[in-house]
Amino acid sequence: MKKTSLYDKHLALGAKMTEFAGFMMPLTYENIPFEHRAVRENVGVFDVSHMGEILIKGNDALEFVNYLVTNTIDGEENRVTYALLCDEKGYALDDLLVYVINRRRILLVVNAGNTDKDFEFIASHVEPFDVTVKNRSKRYAQLAVQGPEAKTVLSDIFDMDLSSITFMTFREIDHKGNPLIISRTGYTGEDGFELYGDHETIGVLWDALTGKGVVPCGLGARDTLRFEANLPLYGNEMNDTINPYETGLGFAIKTEKAFIGRDALVSHKENLKRKIVGIEVLERGVPRHGYPVFIDDQNIGFVTTGYLLPDREKALALALVDQDFARKGTDVTIEIRNRRIKARIRNRRFYTKKYKKQEA
């Protein structure tokens, strides 16, 4: 089992560890509701060093990346773009972030459990492009600092104004003689920054952040936060059997350009039969991934993620259901441990995101 370079620090803080994507990762330190609220109201820090980093270099790097991913990457330096990596059948192999360092050097940040699969797929499509593909995941450690006070805390630590790093951009800086990437994207629905660097530097920054009272947060709160903000998780809301249009990711698909899986995705869009919807549970019970959804005795789909979120009275869920039954206000039941509980289809806006898309 792999460990991040912060593993011993997690143990020292009393983290409850769990296996995730081949890594031993902190599930929670204090408890999930406490960590969830810390990010919503103040600031929390996550160890996300398990994420993968794949570097594309060469004269055709920009052209190659545009051929790989669904979204348009325009070559603007220091820009971060959300995109999908799809197979020829139009199903997502992964969702990822594209960091354009320059037109000849582009970093792809991918999900931990998909890193090796993504790398092999990308490497198999190199010809005829003038590029090299390197898996740099072992070189990078990564922190996510999330919450309304993230900018204030990080500005103090780095002794610099971070206002120039706007939403979905990044900067490369020298921090005490060590190269560091600081981006501003987030996976919680709050303002937030990501720090990429070598393992020693990230360890020092972890200590600095927790020393200033930033709450360490585990994967449990990371999942409740992203779910509340209606952000998909690979393996739940998307995989090689759920196409991206069913997930609601059409905004990240630009079919006016050529890319792997384009024609299949056009067909998926034209023949959409399912979609992911929000569900509010009307009785006591918490739906979990895979639980079936019914109208009368007809199985119309299944839950992709479900939680009773902190400070909520009713459990919520995302579910993939037949398009014919996806109308808001439709009454359904969800089978939980051989008992069907009442629920209702609603919108997916469980929370209003608070990204800083422009500085005041």
PESULKA-V814676 format. One record per backbone hydrogen bond with DSSP energy under -0.5 kcal/mol. CO is the residue of the C=O (numbers start at 1). NH is the residue of the N-H. E is the energy in kcal/mol with one decimal. If there is no record, write none. Layout:
co-><CO & CO>
nh-><NH & NH>
e-><E & E>
//
This chain:
co-><2 & 4 & 6 & 7 & 8 & 9 & 10 & 11 & 15 & 16 & 16 & 18 & 20 & 22 & 23 & 23 & 24 & 25 & 26 & 27 & 27 & 28 & 31 & 32 & 33 & 34 & 35 & 36 & 37 & 38 & 39 & 42 & 43 & 44 & 45 & 46 & 46 & 48 & 52 & 53 & 53 & 54 & 55 & 55 & 56 & 57 & 58 & 60 & 61 & 62 & 63 & 64 & 65 & 67 & 68 & 70 & 72 & 76 & 78 & 79 & 81 & 83 & 84 & 84 & 85 & 85 & 87 & 90 & 91 & 94 & 96 & 97 & 97 & 98 & 98 & 99 & 99 & 100 & 100 & 102 & 103 & 104 & 105 & 105 & 106 & 107 & 107 & 108 & 108 & 109 & 110 & 111 & 111 & 112 & 114 & 115 & 116 & 117 & 118 & 119 & 120 & 122 & 123 & 126 & 129 & 130 & 132 & 134 & 134 & 136 & 136 & 141 & 142 & 143 & 143 & 144 & 144 & 145 & 146 & 147 & 149 & 150 & 151 & 152 & 153 & 154 & 155 & 155 & 160 & 162 & 164 & 166 & 168 & 169 & 171 & 171 & 173 & 173 & 174 & 175 & 178 & 180 & 181 & 182 & 183 & 184 & 189 & 191 & 193 & 194 & 195 & 196 & 197 & 198 & 199 & 200 & 201 & 202 & 203 & 204 & 205 & 206 & 207 & 208 & 209 & 209 & 210 & 215 & 217 & 218 & 219 & 220 & 221 & 222 & 223 & 224 & 225 & 226 & 227 & 233 & 233 & 233 & 238 & 239 & 241 & 242 & 242 & 243 & 243 & 244 & 244 & 246 & 249 & 250 & 252 & 253 & 254 & 259 & 261 & 262 & 263 & 264 & 265 & 266 & 267 & 269 & 273 & 275 & 277 & 278 & 279 & 280 & 285 & 288 & 291 & 292 & 293 & 293 & 294 & 295 & 297 & 298 & 298 & 300 & 301 & 302 & 303 & 305 & 307 & 307 & 309 & 315 & 316 & 317 & 318 & 318 & 319 & 319 & 320 & 321 & 322 & 323 & 327 & 330 & 332 & 333 & 334 & 334 & 335 & 336 & 339 & 339 & 341 & 342 & 342 & 343 & 344 & 345 & 346 & 348 & 351 & 355 & 356>
nh-><24 & 7 & 10 & 11 & 12 & 13 & 15 & 14 & 17 & 27 & 28 & 25 & 23 & 2 & 20 & 25 & 4 & 18 & 219 & 220 & 221 & 16 & 35 & 36 & 37 & 38 & 39 & 40 & 41 & 42 & 148 & 149 & 215 & 146 & 217 & 48 & 144 & 51 & 110 & 136 & 137 & 108 & 57 & 134 & 106 & 132 & 61 & 64 & 65 & 66 & 67 & 68 & 69 & 260 & 86 & 254 & 74 & 79 & 170 & 100 & 98 & 96 & 70 & 86 & 93 & 94 & 90 & 244 & 87 & 85 & 83 & 99 & 109 & 81 & 100 & 101 & 107 & 78 & 79 & 105 & 62 & 58 & 101 & 102 & 56 & 99 & 109 & 54 & 110 & 97 & 52 & 114 & 115 & 115 & 118 & 119 & 120 & 121 & 122 & 123 & 124 & 125 & 126 & 129 & 131 & 60 & 57 & 55 & 136 & 139 & 140 & 197 & 48 & 145 & 195 & 46 & 146 & 193 & 44 & 150 & 153 & 154 & 155 & 156 & 157 & 158 & 159 & 160 & 162 & 165 & 166 & 169 & 80 & 184 & 173 & 182 & 175 & 180 & 176 & 178 & 175 & 173 & 196 & 171 & 194 & 168 & 354 & 147 & 145 & 183 & 143 & 181 & 141 & 202 & 203 & 204 & 205 & 206 & 207 & 208 & 209 & 210 & 211 & 212 & 212 & 214 & 213 & 45 & 47 & 222 & 223 & 224 & 225 & 226 & 227 & 228 & 229 & 231 & 230 & 236 & 237 & 238 & 235 & 92 & 243 & 92 & 239 & 246 & 247 & 248 & 249 & 276 & 252 & 253 & 254 & 255 & 257 & 262 & 265 & 266 & 267 & 268 & 269 & 270 & 271 & 272 & 323 & 321 & 319 & 346 & 317 & 344 & 287 & 291 & 303 & 335 & 300 & 301 & 333 & 298 & 299 & 295 & 300 & 322 & 293 & 320 & 290 & 318 & 309 & 316 & 312 & 281 & 307 & 279 & 304 & 305 & 277 & 321 & 302 & 275 & 325 & 326 & 330 & 345 & 343 & 294 & 336 & 341 & 337 & 339 & 336 & 341 & 334 & 282 & 283 & 332 & 280 & 329 & 278 & 350 & 353 & 357 & 167>
e-><-2.5 & -1.8 & -2.1 & -2.0 & -2.2 & -1.2 & -2.4 & -1.7 & -0.7 & -3.5 & -1.1 & -3.3 & -2.2 & -2.5 & -3.0 & -0.7 & -0.6 & -2.8 & -2.8 & -2.2 & -0.5 & -3.2 & -2.1 & -2.9 & -2.5 & -1.9 & -1.6 & -1.9 & -2.8 & -2.5 & -0.6 & -2.6 & -1.5 & -2.6 & -2.8 & -0.8 & -2.2 & -1.7 & -2.3 & -2.3 & -0.5 & -3.1 & -0.5 & -2.5 & -2.6 & -2.8 & -1.7 & -3.1 & -2.5 & -2.2 & -1.4 & -1.7 & -2.5 & -2.3 & -0.7 & -2.4 & -0.7 & -1.1 & -1.8 & -2.1 & -2.7 & -2.6 & -1.9 & -0.6 & -3.3 & -1.4 & -2.0 & -0.6 & -2.3 & -2.6 & -2.3 & -0.6 & -2.8 & -1.8 & -0.6 & -1.1 & -2.7 & -2.8 & -0.5 & -1.5 & -1.3 & -2.0 & -1.4 & -2.0 & -3.2 & -3.3 & -0.5 & -2.8 & -0.6 & -2.0 & -2.4 & -1.5 & -0.6 & -1.1 & -3.4 & -2.7 & -2.3 & -2.2 & -3.1 & -2.8 & -1.6 & -1.5 & -1.2 & -2.7 & -1.6 & -1.8 & -2.4 & -2.9 & -0.9 & -1.4 & -1.0 & -2.0 & -2.3 & -0.5 & -2.6 & -2.6 & -0.6 & -2.8 & -2.8 & -2.1 & -2.3 & -2.5 & -2.6 & -1.5 & -2.1 & -2.8 & -0.9 & -1.4 & -0.6 & -1.7 & -1.2 & -1.4 & -2.8 & -1.9 & -0.5 & -2.7 & -0.6 & -2.4 & -0.7 & -1.1 & -3.4 & -3.0 & -2.6 & -2.3 & -2.2 & -3.1 & -3.8 & -3.1 & -3.1 & -2.3 & -2.0 & -2.4 & -2.8 & -2.4 & -1.9 & -2.0 & -2.2 & -2.4 & -2.0 & -2.2 & -2.6 & -2.7 & -2.1 & -0.9 & -0.8 & -2.1 & -1.4 & -2.5 & -0.5 & -1.8 & -2.0 & -2.0 & -2.7 & -2.0 & -2.3 & -2.4 & -1.8 & -2.8 & -1.8 & -2.3 & -1.9 & -0.9 & -3.5 & -0.6 & -0.6 & -0.6 & -0.9 & -1.0 & -1.3 & -1.0 & -2.7 & -2.3 & -1.9 & -1.8 & -0.5 & -0.7 & -1.5 & -2.1 & -2.2 & -2.2 & -1.8 & -2.4 & -2.5 & -1.8 & -1.2 & -0.8 & -3.4 & -2.5 & -2.1 & -2.8 & -2.0 & -2.4 & -0.5 & -2.2 & -2.7 & -2.1 & -2.5 & -1.1 & -2.4 & -2.5 & -0.6 & -2.2 & -0.6 & -2.1 & -2.5 & -2.5 & -3.4 & -2.9 & -0.8 & -2.8 & -1.9 & -2.7 & -2.3 & -2.4 & -2.9 & -1.5 & -2.8 & -0.7 & -1.9 & -2.2 & -2.0 & -1.5 & -1.7 & -2.6 & -2.4 & -3.2 & -0.7 & -2.5 & -0.5 & -1.1 & -3.5 & -0.5 & -2.1 & -2.4 & -0.9 & -2.6 & -2.8 & -3.2 & -1.4 & -1.8 & -0.7 & -1.3 & -0.9>
//
